[in-house]
Every structure is written in C-alpha cells, then in structure tokens.
C-alpha cells in the first residue's frame, strides 16, 4: 500500500525517483508525485492516476535537484486528486507518508485554531503542517519532528525534506515499514528493499517507533523517546529483488508459471527435519492461525491438514477480527501468522497480541527481513521470490507448501504419522510441482472458457473439504481482477441459501478431486444442473469418468493424492481468473482499489 522513496544524491534525482516508484507500482496506487530541492527551495510535480501521467508532466516541466522524495498514493482520506497526492508541502518542508493518522481531525482543528490553512483533504497534510508549525516556533527540523510524532495516533512511515537543507532527510516509522539504503556519498529511504534495490544492497530496517536522520555521510537512529540507538546494517543481494516480466504479457501469468519452481524451492528446506522450526508439537493443545485475504485461505486449508495429520485442533480467524475480539489463548500456546509481505497491519497486530498473551509465534512469510519475521519467535520462510502482481498466486501456493510441511512435522512429532507414512507423504508432496506443471496444459481450454465467463454477472464456486478454501480463493481471484461478482461456498451449504442464485445465466465452478467426498459433491452438482446452472468441473480423470453430468467445461488434472490436491488445484482457478480478466481488458497486475501490501486497517 503506497510507496516511498527518498534520495540524497550526487546529481539530479528526479529520474531515479520515478524509476524507483515504478518498482513500487505493484503495491497499488491512484496518484503519484515527487518533490526536490531546487537551490534549497521545495518544488513539486504531482499527478492523478498512473506514473505515466507524472512522466508527461516532468517531460514538459523538468524538476532538477539532488535531494528528493517520491510517492505512490493509495487513497484513504480524500479523493485521488492532484491536490491530495503526495508529497505534501508547506513553506518549510515536504513529506510523503504511508499509513493512516487516526486522530488527524483533532490535530487539524487545533492547527486551524492557530491560523493554519490546509490545501488538501488528507490526514497526511496534518503532519506536514504540525512539523512546520513547530519549526516556526524556533525548533530545528529534527526537534520539530520528534515533538510531533508522539501526538500522532495510527500507523505511519514518513520521509521529510526541508527547505534550505540540501544534506538532510528525516524518516520515521510506526506500523508501516521503512528502510535506509547506504551508497557512496549518497543515502536512500524506501518503503521496502525492492524500491532501494537499484541503488543499494546495504540496508538498515527501522524498528517500531524509530526515527532516522540521514545525510550523505550516513545515518543516525533514534527510538521513539529520541534516544540514540544502534541499528543493524545488512547486505541484501540485489538479485533477490529482480522482478521482470520477460516475455510474459503480465506479471500475474509469469508468477503463475513460476509456481512449480518456487513451490519445489519452498518445500526442500521445510521437509528437511534439520531445518524445521524447533517446536514442541506434543505440548500443543490447540493451534491458532490468523491471516488476511488469500493468506487466510491458505490457513483454512492448513486447518484440514493439521487436524488430520496432527490431530491438533485449529482455531483460525481473519486477522482484522481476531485482533479485536480479545480471543482467549491457551497457556504457552502456538500461533501461526501467514503473510506474503510480512507487513500486513492486521496480521502484525495479531502477532503482537499473541506475544503479549504468552504465545509462541511462528511466521510463515515470504520476506525474511519483514516486521513479522523480525518480531516472531520462529520463521518458516516461503521462497516465492518477489510477487509483483497484486492478486497473489505463487505466494499462496508456497504458503500451502510450507503449511503442509509443518502439518506433517506436527503429525510425526505427535505420533499420529509413522516414520514410513511421513516419508511417503513427503514424496507425495514433492511430486506436486510436476503436477502443477501438468496443470498448466489446461491453459488453452481455460482461455476459451474465459470468453463465456466474461459474460457472467455472477459466478459461484463450490468445494468440499480442503477444496472448499480453494473455491473461496478462486472466487476471490475472479472478483479481484475481473470485477465479476463471485462467491465461494462449501458445497454442502448449497441448499442453505446459495441455490436461490442458480439459473441458466450463472456459471458454477466446482472444485472436486476424486476423493471420499466426491459422490456428495456430485449430488450438489445435480441440484445445480436441475436448475439450469452452467457447471465448470475441475477434477481428475477418475472424477471426470464418474461425474456423468453435462458441463460447460470439464478441466481434468492429473491423478494425485487428495491430501495435496489443494496446492495443484490452485493453478486452474488462478488461470480462470487471469484469462477472464484479460479477455475483458482489465488491468490484471494492478486492479482498481487494491493494494499489494495492506499496511493500514
């Protein structure tokens, strides 16, 4: 959500700022802008919409200056207009902000009572005006920032530049991530290492409440009380953040096709007992899982795995609900948090709630330097690599792979899976990447099917057992990028409401590997067919042979153990969403209103 870049450079930085913002487009945004110091004075260029609109402005009205900040904004307070775009500025400073200032109204009213006039509808401008007001009373930039930060409620990552201060940039974080990059006579601030990758592989991550004061000679760090602190510098190979589309039309399809490789890469360490997280599975009476969006559906699949393999009861909740319902947690219990970015605000809050209540927290994350990875007791890293498409694909299947391996470890440790069974299951899941590759062969059939689905106003998805969360994930993918209304249901719930929606205009996607629940799923399909519903059946050869029902399309995957089927069955539901959206001409990689990393509530 939103993106920040700041550069203390050796030459003009406008082009570098724009290039860095392009690397942050995957986060989702609806306006953009940059500010530099020209002969010590603040100058800005801002634009609604995509970065290309800003580039047009810069082409006709260049912005020199070797000190600058830039931002891609995802609108929260105020419409996505140029007036509300970042950077926000006063006559003393400019700033960019990720996050939400929850008490901005009371701060704004107090400043207006002091005679301050605002030019935007945003919560961010309150910070700019408040710091500027402190400077007008005689404080220097650092003291003014430190005076204002304690008054702010909410989440923020902030980067400031100041009128007449060519060799100064100040950053601060609370809730939203911020990193410092070191160069040769240059310094950089960025909302993540991907933004900094072209400039530096020598990085320090700000910790919660930190303030950084950067000059071209280096950086000084302070905690929220203003006390100097030491923060670790670390090398992050630039290659880790390489993310190019290559010959693919969109990042999303590239990332779908990367899944066999990255799932195999993720499974390898987690099936190695020597590299497994050191957990006392026997001592656990209940496992708690929390996550948001697609990661939550990965957790739902994991619930089936932990309960079946480990005989371990699982409580799972979306993080935005878990953090507020004051959930009772077992003494010395275990919580698993799941997140691609490791920065998801609600999930991070759930992690902190769990730790405050004496839980051991295991983070399943794709970014090993993220806030969740740093704050959790244990980390099970997924190895998906950078995921640029806003709609998660390879991160999801890597989360599934990791969670399956953890469930297998739990089953073995708790005595419900024998050594022989564990070896057989490990070999079974290691075959999944090959099965996913075979599933890609369905793409031409799915591309043809998408032309029919693109005409639908509503699409329903059904599944039973661990296929039920895959049905919900398929529905989420379709509505995320095609904007067609879609819902996923447990197939057994058909008669409890959803059947009222079935008619001849309603496609129904049924996720049904041939397993012990297949016959019951077929009965539900018959009920759909009897009401004219157009069925898309995703199954295997045996399921297709036993279905005996007319379908709009039957997508036949290779035969596999139903236990690991959710990982491979994710592929066709992703391809259905992708090709439907492409046929409709939608912006697949950057769907409207969505952000990649949701760092605010």
Rosetta blueprint (number, residue, H / E / L):
1 X L
2 X L
3 X E
4 X E
5 X E
6 X E
7 X E
8 X E
9 X L
10 X L
11 X L
12 X L
13 X L
14 X H
15 X H
16 X H
17 X H
18 X H
19 X H
20 X H
21 X H
22 X H
23 X H
24 X L
25 X H
26 X H
27 X H
28 X L
29 X L
30 X L
31 X E
32 X E
33 X E
34 X E
35 X E
36 X E
37 X E
38 X E
39 X L
40 X L
41 X E
42 X E
43 X E
44 X E
45 X E
46 X E
47 X E
48 X E
49 X L
50 X L
51 X H
52 X H
53 X H
54 X H
55 X H
56 X H
57 X H
58 X H
59 X H
60 X H
61 X L
62 X L
63 X L
64 X L
65 X L
66 X L
67 X E
68 X E
69 X E
70 X E
71 X E
72 X E
73 X E
74 X L
75 X L
76 X L
77 X L
78 X L
79 X L
80 X L
81 X L
82 X L
83 X L
84 X L
85 X L
86 X L
87 X L
88 X E
89 X E
90 X L
91 X L
92 X L
93 X E
94 X E
95 X E
96 X E
97 X E
98 X E
99 X E
100 X E
101 X E
102 X L
103 X L
104 X H
105 X H
106 X H
107 X H
108 X H
109 X H
110 X H
111 X H
112 X H
113 X H
114 X L
115 X L
116 X L
117 X L
118 X L
119 X L
120 X L
121 X L
122 X L
123 X L
124 X H
125 X H
126 X H
127 X H
128 X H
129 X H
130 X H
131 X H
132 X H
133 X H
134 X H
135 X H
136 X H
137 X L
138 X L
139 X L
140 X L
141 X H
142 X H
143 X H
144 X H
145 X H
146 X H
147 X H
148 X H
149 X H
150 X L
151 X L
152 X L
153 X L
154 X E
155 X E
156 X E
157 X E
158 X E
159 X E
160 X E
161 X E
162 X E
163 X L
164 X L
165 X L
166 X L
167 X L
168 X L
169 X E
170 X E
171 X E
172 X E
173 X E
174 X E
175 X E
176 X L
177 X L
178 X L
179 X E
180 X E
181 X E
182 X E
183 X L
184 X L
185 X L
186 X L
187 X E
188 X E
189 X E
190 X E
191 X L
192 X L
193 X H
194 X H
195 X H
196 X H
197 X L
198 X L
199 X L
200 X L
201 X L
202 X E
203 X E
204 X E
205 X E
206 X L
207 X L
208 X L
209 X L
210 X L
211 X E
212 X E
213 X E
214 X E
215 X E
216 X L
217 X L
218 X E
219 X E
220 X E
221 X E
222 X E
223 X L
224 X L
225 X L
226 X L
227 X L
228 X E
229 X E
230 X L
231 X L
232 X L
233 X L
234 X E
235 X E
236 X L
237 X L
238 X H
239 X H
240 X H
241 X H
242 X L
243 X L
244 X L
245 X L
246 X L
247 X L
248 X L
249 X L
250 X L
251 X H
252 X H
253 X H
254 X H
255 X H
256 X H
257 X H
258 X L
259 X H
260 X H
261 X H
262 X H
263 X H
264 X H
265 X H
266 X H
267 X H
268 X H
269 X H
270 X H
271 X L
272 X L
273 X H
274 X H
275 X H
276 X L
277 X L
278 X L
279 X L
280 X L
281 X H
282 X H
283 X H
284 X L
285 X L
286 X L
287 X E
288 X E
289 X E
290 X E
291 X E
292 X L
293 X H
294 X H
295 X H
296 X H
297 X H
298 X H
299 X H
300 X H
301 X H
302 X H
303 X H
304 X H
305 X H
306 X H
307 X H
308 X H
309 X H
310 X L
311 X L
312 X L
313 X L
314 X E
315 X E
316 X E
317 X E
318 X E
319 X H
320 X H
321 X H
322 X H
323 X L
324 X L
325 X L
326 X L
327 X L
328 X L
329 X L
330 X L
331 X L
332 X L
333 X L
334 X E
335 X E
336 X E
337 X E
338 X E
339 X E
340 X L
341 X L
342 X L
343 X L
344 X L
345 X H
346 X H
347 X H
348 X H
349 X H
350 X H
351 X H
352 X H
353 X H
354 X H
355 X H
356 X H
357 X L
358 X L
359 X L
360 X E
361 X E
362 X E
363 X E
364 X E
365 X E
366 X L
367 X L
368 X L
369 X L
370 X L
371 X H
372 X H
373 X H
374 X H
375 X H
376 X L
377 X L
378 X E
379 X E
380 X E
381 X E
382 X L
383 X L
384 X L
385 X L
386 X L
387 X L
388 X L
389 X L
390 X L
391 X L
392 X L
393 X L
394 X H
395 X H
396 X H
397 X H
398 X H
399 X H
400 X H
401 X H
402 X H
403 X H
404 X H
405 X H
406 X H
407 X H
408 X H
409 X H
410 X H
411 X H
412 X H
413 X H
414 X L
415 X L
416 X L
417 X L
418 X L
419 X H
420 X H
421 X H
422 X H
423 X H
424 X H
425 X H
426 X H
427 X H
428 X H
429 X H
430 X H
431 X L
432 X H
433 X H
434 X H
435 X H
436 X H
437 X H
438 X H
439 X H
440 X H
441 X H
442 X H
443 X H
444 X H
445 X H
446 X H
447 X H
448 X H
449 X H
450 X H
451 X H
452 X H
453 X H
454 X L
455 X L
456 X L
457 X L
458 X E
459 X E
460 X E
461 X E
462 X E
463 X E
464 X L
465 X L
466 X H
467 X H
468 X H
469 X H
470 X H
471 X H
472 X H
473 X H
474 X H
475 X H
476 X H
477 X H
478 X H
479 X H
480 X H
481 X H
482 X H
483 X L
484 X L
485 X E
486 X E
487 X E
488 X E
489 X E
490 X E
491 X H
492 X H
493 X H
494 X H
495 X H
496 X H
497 X L
498 X H
499 X H
500 X H
501 X H
502 X L
503 X L
504 X L
505 X L
506 X L
507 X E
508 X E
509 X E
510 X E
511 X E
512 X L
513 X L
514 X L
515 X L
516 X L
517 X L
518 X H
519 X H
520 X H
521 X H
522 X H
523 X H
524 X H
525 X H
526 X H
527 X H
528 X H
529 X H
530 X H
531 X L
532 X L
533 X L
534 X E
535 X E
536 X E
537 X E
538 X E
539 X E
540 X E
541 X H
542 X H
543 X H
544 X H
545 X H
546 X H
547 X H
548 X L
549 X L
550 X L
551 X L
552 X L
553 X E
554 X E
555 X E
556 X E
557 X E
558 X L
559 X L
560 X L
561 X L
562 X L
563 X L
564 X L
565 X H
566 X H
567 X H
568 X H
569 X H
570 X H
571 X H
572 X H
573 X H
574 X H
575 X H
576 X H
577 X H
578 X H
579 X H
580 X H
581 X H
582 X H
583 X H
584 X L
585 X L
586 X L
587 X L
588 X L
589 X L
590 X L
591 X L
592 X L
593 X L
594 X L
595 X L
596 X L
597 X L
598 X L
599 X L
600 X L
601 X L
